[in-house]
Amino acid sequence: MEQQSETAVSDAAARVGDTLGEFAAKSERMAQDNIDQAKPVLRDLRETAGVAIDKATDLAHKASNAGA
């Protein structure tokens, strides 16, 4: 009887371990998917910021030249 209880506990622990492993793998895949989806957005933001900086720099030069 005690051997059966130990076996049942061991089996349950193994199933819990397997479930946690699957959960961790799924969580990792979801996180990677989210990162992959965010990359183009971040790239676009970087480009947009670069354009805005260029325009601001150009306007600052024009304003400086107009004041001179």
N, C-alpha and C positions, 0 to 999 in steps of 0.2 A: 504494500500500500504506500509506504513512504517512497519507494523507488518510483512509483507511478506519479506521485505528487511532484517529485523532483524533475521527472521527465516533462510533466505538464508545464511546470514553471520554466524549465529550460526552453521548451518549444514556444511558449508565450513570449519569452524574452527575445528569442530569435525572430519571431514575427514582428515584434515591436522594433527591433533593430532594422529589419528589412523595410518596414514602413517608414521609419525615420530616414533611411538611406534614399528611398524613393522620393520622399518629400524634399530632401536636400537637393537631389538631382533636378527635380522639377523647379524648385525655387531658383536654382542656378541658371537653368534654361530661361526662365521667365525674366530674370534680371538681365541676362545677356541679350535677350530679345528687346527689352526696353532700351538698353544701351545702344543696340544697333538701330533702333527706330529714332533715337534722339540724335545720332550723329549727323544726318543730313540737316536737321533743324539747326544744330549748333554751327554747322558749316555755313548755312545761309545767314545766320545771325552775325557770324564773323565777317562775312563778305559785306553785309549791310553796314556793319559798324565801320569797316574800312572805307566804304564809299562815303559815309557820313563824315568821317574824320578828314578825308580828302577834300570834301566840299567845305567843311569848316575852315580848313587850312587855307584853301583858295580864297574864301571870303575874308579871312583875316589879312591875307596879303593884299587883296584889293583895297580893303579899308585902310590899311597902313599906307599904301601908295597914294590913296586919295587924300589922306591927311597930310602927306608930305608935300 
